[in-house]
Amino acid sequence: MRQACENTLKELKTDYLDLYLIHFPVSFQHGVKEATSLKHMTDVNLEETWKAMEQLVKDGLVKNIGVSNFEIEEIQRILKMNTVPIACNQ
């Protein structure tokens, strides 16, 4: 995740992002550019992903972190373990 964030920062020619979102609580299979069915997706460990997002905040690469397209149950899972608040629920 850090490498993806650093690539984004480089492409945008900036030192940090004001907001970084987990866009969807699943991940595309390696090499898939557009997921059109469930076979193109894989589950992700939300807790591990959120901890990685929190580390980006701690490292100063990101000011705020949030989620997009999450169900209530997925948000509740994050709320049980987060140390950095969810700044945005899109």
Secondary structure, 3 states (H helix, E strand, C coil): CHHHHHHHHHHHCCCCEEEEEECCCEEECCCCCCCCCHHHEEECCHHHHHHHHHHHHHCCCEEEEEECCCCHHHHHHHHCCCCCCEEEEC
